[in-house]
Amino acid sequence: MVKHYSEQLDRTFFALSDPTRRAILNNLALKGTCSVLELAEPFSMSLPAISKHLKLLESARLVERVRKGRVHYLKLSAAPMEEANDWLLAYRRFWGNQLESLERYLNSQGED
């Protein structure tokens, strides 16, 4: 049976494919809500470059932006990762079963 996943899954994996975006998500997970400047601080790149990463994370719905005056704050929105986790879990089970089959086979060969 082929299970069809949403475009959200594609956006999630694309967003997670970049180490800078993963680091931004990690910082949000550790610190909670942060301003754009706080998120940009650990990186040696321009604010416009960080802004592009943040916009991509927003389009993937992995972060939510809140404006307070002129300051933009972002917070983690981990719900889209649930579908990605489900997808990975299916493959984890598959490989677990494959490794168990291999182990049974190797053990049976040792008995001969």
N, C-alpha and C positions, 0 to 999 in steps of 0.2 A: 504494500500500500504506500502510495506516495503522499506525504503530508505537505501541504502547501503552506509556506510561511509568508508572512506579510512583508510589505516593503519596509516596515519598521525594523524588521530583523536585519535587512540589508543596510539600512541607515545606521543601526547600532553597531554592527561589525565594522562598517567603514569608519565611523567615528572612533572606535576603539583601536583601529589599525595604526594610529599615530602615537608615538611615545609621549609627545607633548600633551596631547589630549588626555591620554591615560593618566599622566602626572597631574593635570588639572583636576580630573575627577577624583584622584586620590587625595589631593589637597582639600577638596570640598568634603570628601567623606571624613577626613580627620578633623577639619576645622569648622565645618558647618558653613553657613552663609558667609560669603566673602565679597568684597568689592572687586571690580575689575582690576584696579591697581594692586590690591593684595594678591590676586591670582597671578598677575604679571611679574611681580617682584622676583620670584626665584629663577626666572628665565632670562637668558641673555639674548633677547630679541625685542624688536620694536613693539610698541603698543598696538599699532595696526596689525602686526602679525599675530599677536595674541588675540586680538579682536576677531580675526578670521577664524581662529580655532574655536573661540567661544560661540561664534555664529553657527559654525558647523555642529557643535555640541547642542546648541539650541534647536537647530533644525532636526536633529536626531532625537529631540525631546529628552536628552540626558541631563540637561540643566534647565532651570527656570530663572528668568531675569525679573527683578523687581527694581523699579526706579524710585528713589527717594530724593527729590530735588534733582540735582545734576549728577548724583552718584548712582551708578548701576551696581546692583548686588546680584550675585548668582548663588543658587542653591542646587544641590544634587537632586535629581529626580530619577531614582533608580528603577522605577517601574518598567521602563522599556527593556532593562537588562533581564527581566524575568523570562521573556520569550527566548532570549539568547541562552539563558541558563537551561531552559527546557530543551533547546536544540542540542546543546552540548551534553546534557544528561543522557539523551538518547544514544549518542555516540559513545559515551562513557560506558553505558550498559553493553553496547555492542562489543567494544574492545575488551571489556571485562569477561564477557562470555567467550570470546575468541581465545583469550589467554587461559581461561579455565579449561577449555577444550584441549589446548596445546599441552597444558600441564597433565591432564588425564592421559593423553597420548604418550607423552614422555615417560610418565610413571608406568604405563602398561608395557612400554618397550624395555624398561629396566627389569621387569619381572621375568622376561624370557630367558 
